[in-house]
Amino acid sequence: MALATSSDQVYVITEKSPQTQLFVDYLIQHTGCNATVYAPSSVLSVKPPEKALLLIDMDHISLETLPEWQAKLPEALKKVPIAAFNIRNMDHALEALACAQLKGVFYRNESLDVICKGIKSLMEGELWMSRDLMAQLILFYRKYQSNVFRPACGLTNREMEIISLLSSGASNQQIADKLFVSEHTVKSHLYNIFRKINVHNRIQALNWIHQNIGPILPNIDNGRNGKSQSHR
C-alpha cells in the first residue's frame, strides 16, 4: 500500500470540540494526511485533491438526514469516497449503507489505529468494513438480488429501478445519468412513485422502501481499483 502524502485530505464531518481536535491531530500524525473538521451544517466549498475522504460522524448526522446531506454535496465532492464512524452496531451499519454511498464503516469501539489503517486503505480506493458486515452484505446479494425489481403497489420496473437508486442516496441528476434519461423525466417518475406509495418526500419514500420492500442492496461501488478490505 502506498504511503499517504501531505496532499491527501480527510474532511471530518462532526461538531468541533477539544475531543474532536485530539482525534484529528491523531489522524494527521498517524496517517500522514491533512485533516480538517467541518460541522454537518457547513457548506463544503472546497476543491479536493486527487486522494481525499469524507469521514462522517454518525453521532452528528442521523440516518434520516444522511441522504439529504449527501445530495447537497457540491459537485467537486460528489466523487470523493465517504466513510462513517461511530457506527453503533451491524444494524446501524446496514441502515447507513442503505441510505448513502459509503465506502467504509468504523464501529464506535474501533481503535484509533484501526481507523488510521482503514483511512489509508480508503485513500487507495479500497472498501473498509468488518468481515461480519461483508458477510451480511453477501447475504443481501443472495437474498434480495432477484427481488429488488419485483412489482410493489403497482410500481413499474422503471420505477423500481429509480427506487433502488434513490435508496442508495443518488441525487436526481445521478439517477438521470445512470438511467440515460433527463432529470425532468426522473422528477416525473418520482412524482408518480410518491403518489402511488402515498408519501410526500424522499425521507418518507426511504422509510416506505425499508418497511415494504426490505433492504435494497446497499451501494458499495468499490471505486478506482475494485479492491476491498475487511478486518476482524
C-alpha positions in Angstrom: 0.0 0.0 0.0 1.3 3.4 -0.9 2.1 5.8 1.9 -0.1 8.9 2.3 1.4 12.2 1.3 0.8 15.6 2.8 -1.6 16.5 -0.1 -4.0 13.7 0.9 -7.1 15.2 2.7 -9.6 13.9 5.2 -12.7 16.0 5.7 -14.0 15.1 9.2 -17.7 15.9 9.4 -18.6 16.4 13.0 -19.1 19.1 15.6 -16.0 20.9 16.8 -14.8 20.2 20.3 -11.5 19.6 22.2 -12.0 15.9 21.8 -12.6 16.2 18.1 -9.4 18.2 17.8 -7.4 15.4 19.6 -8.9 12.9 17.2 -8.0 15.0 14.1 -4.4 15.5 15.5 -4.0 11.8 15.9 -5.2 11.2 12.3 -2.7 13.7 10.9 0.1 12.2 12.9 -0.6 8.6 12.1 -1.9 8.7 8.5 0.2 11.5 7.1 -2.9 13.1 5.7 -4.2 16.6 6.2 -7.4 16.5 8.3 -10.0 19.3 8.7 -13.2 19.4 10.7 -16.4 20.7 9.2 -19.8 20.9 11.0 -22.6 18.8 9.4 -24.4 22.1 8.6 -21.3 23.6 6.8 -21.2 24.2 3.1 -18.0 22.4 1.9 -16.8 24.8 -0.8 -13.5 23.1 -1.2 -11.6 21.6 -4.1 -10.4 18.2 -3.0 -7.0 16.8 -4.0 -6.7 13.5 -6.0 -6.9 11.5 -2.8 -9.5 12.6 -0.3 -12.0 11.1 2.1 -15.2 12.4 3.7 -15.3 10.9 7.2 -18.7 11.5 8.7 -19.6 11.2 12.4 -22.9 9.2 12.8 -23.4 10.7 16.2 -24.0 14.1 14.5 -25.7 13.0 11.2 -28.8 11.0 11.6 -29.9 8.3 9.2 -32.9 10.4 8.3 -30.8 13.4 7.2 -27.9 11.4 5.7 -29.4 11.1 2.1 -30.2 14.8 2.1 -26.7 15.7 3.4 -25.1 13.6 0.6 -27.3 15.1 -2.0 -26.3 18.6 -1.1 -22.6 18.0 -1.5 -21.1 20.3 -4.1 -20.1 18.7 -7.4 -16.4 18.9 -6.6 -17.0 16.4 -3.7 -19.5 14.1 -5.4 -16.9 11.5 -6.3 -14.9 11.7 -3.0 -15.4 8.4 -1.1 -17.4 8.6 2.1 -16.8 6.6 5.3 -18.8 6.7 8.5 -17.5 6.4 12.1 -19.2 6.0 15.5 -21.5 3.3 13.9 -23.3 1.6 16.9 -23.7 -2.0 15.6 -24.3 -4.0 12.4 -28.0 -3.0 12.1 -26.9 0.7 12.2 -24.2 0.0 9.6 -26.6 -1.7 7.3 -29.1 1.1 7.6 -26.4 3.7 6.9 -25.2 1.7 3.8 -28.8 1.7 2.5 -29.0 5.5 2.9 -25.7 6.6 1.5 -22.9 5.5 -0.8 -20.4 4.6 1.9 -17.1 3.0 1.1 -16.1 2.4 4.7 -17.6 1.7 8.1 -16.0 2.2 11.5 -17.8 1.0 14.6 -17.9 3.1 17.8 -15.4 0.7 19.6 -12.8 0.7 16.8 -9.3 1.6 18.0 -7.7 4.7 16.6 -5.0 2.5 15.0 -7.7 0.6 13.1 -9.3 3.8 11.9 -6.0 5.1 10.6 -5.3 1.8 8.8 -8.8 2.0 7.3 -8.3 5.6 6.2 -5.1 4.6 4.4 -6.9 1.8 2.6 -9.8 4.0 1.6 -7.4 6.5 0.2 -6.2 3.8 -2.1 -9.7 3.2 -3.4 -10.5 0.1 -1.3 -13.5 -0.7 0.8 -13.2 -1.0 4.6 -15.6 -2.8 6.8 -15.7 -5.8 9.2 -15.8 -9.4 8.0 -19.2 -9.8 9.7 -20.6 -6.9 7.8 -19.1 -8.0 4.5 -20.7 -11.5 5.1 -24.1 -9.8 5.8 -23.9 -7.8 2.6 -23.2 -11.0 0.6 -26.3 -12.5 2.2 -28.2 -9.4 1.0 -26.9 -10.0 -2.5 -28.1 -13.6 -2.5 -31.5 -13.0 -0.8 -32.6 -9.8 -2.5 -30.9 -9.7 -5.9 -33.8 -11.5 -7.5 -36.4 -9.4 -5.6 -35.2 -5.8 -6.0 -37.3 -5.1 -9.0 -40.4 -7.1 -8.1 -43.7 -5.3 -8.5 -45.0 -3.4 -5.5 -48.1 -1.2 -5.2 -48.4 -1.0 -8.9 -44.9 0.3 -9.5 -43.4 -0.3 -12.9 -39.9 -1.9 -13.4 -38.5 1.5 -14.3 -40.0 3.0 -11.1 -38.4 0.1 -9.1 -35.1 0.9 -10.7 -35.4 4.5 -9.6 -36.4 3.4 -6.0 -33.3 1.2 -5.9 -31.1 4.2 -6.9 -33.0 6.5 -4.5 -32.3 4.1 -1.6 -28.6 4.3 -2.4 -28.6 8.1 -1.8 -28.4 9.1 -5.5 -29.5 12.6 -6.5 -32.0 13.2 -9.3 -29.1 14.1 -11.6 -27.2 11.0 -10.7 -30.3 8.8 -11.3 -30.8 10.5 -14.7 -27.1 9.9 -15.6 -27.4 6.2 -14.5 -30.6 5.6 -16.5 -29.7 7.8 -19.5 -32.7 9.9 -19.1 -33.3 13.6 -18.4 -33.5 15.0 -14.9 -37.1 16.2 -15.7 -38.0 12.5 -16.5 -36.6 11.4 -13.2 -38.7 14.1 -11.4 -41.8 12.9 -13.2 -41.1 9.3 -12.2 -40.6 10.4 -8.6 -43.8 12.3 -8.6 -45.7 9.1 -9.8 -43.8 6.9 -7.3 -44.6 9.2 -4.3 -48.3 9.3 -5.4 -48.5 5.5 -5.7 -46.9 4.8 -2.3 -48.6 7.8 -0.7 -45.6 9.7 0.5 -44.5 13.4 0.1 -40.7 13.4 0.1 -37.5 11.3 -0.1 -37.3 10.6 3.6 -40.8 9.2 3.7 -40.1 7.2 0.5 -37.0 5.7 2.1 -39.0 4.7 5.1 -41.6 3.1 2.9 -38.9 1.2 1.0 -37.4 -0.2 4.2 -40.9 -1.2 5.6 -42.4 -2.6 2.4 -39.7 -3.9 0.1 -37.0 -4.8 2.6 -33.3 -3.9 2.3 -32.3 -2.9 -1.2 -28.7 -3.8 -1.8 -26.5 -1.1 -0.3 -24.5 0.9 -2.8 -20.8 0.0 -2.1 -19.3 0.7 -5.5 -15.7 0.0 -4.9 -14.1 2.9 -6.7 -10.8 3.0 -8.6 -9.2 -0.4 -8.3 -12.0 -2.7 -7.2 -10.3 -4.0 -4.1 -12.0 -4.4 -0.7 -10.5 -4.7 2.7 -12.2 -6.5 5.6 -10.9 -6.9 9.1 -11.6 -8.9 12.3 
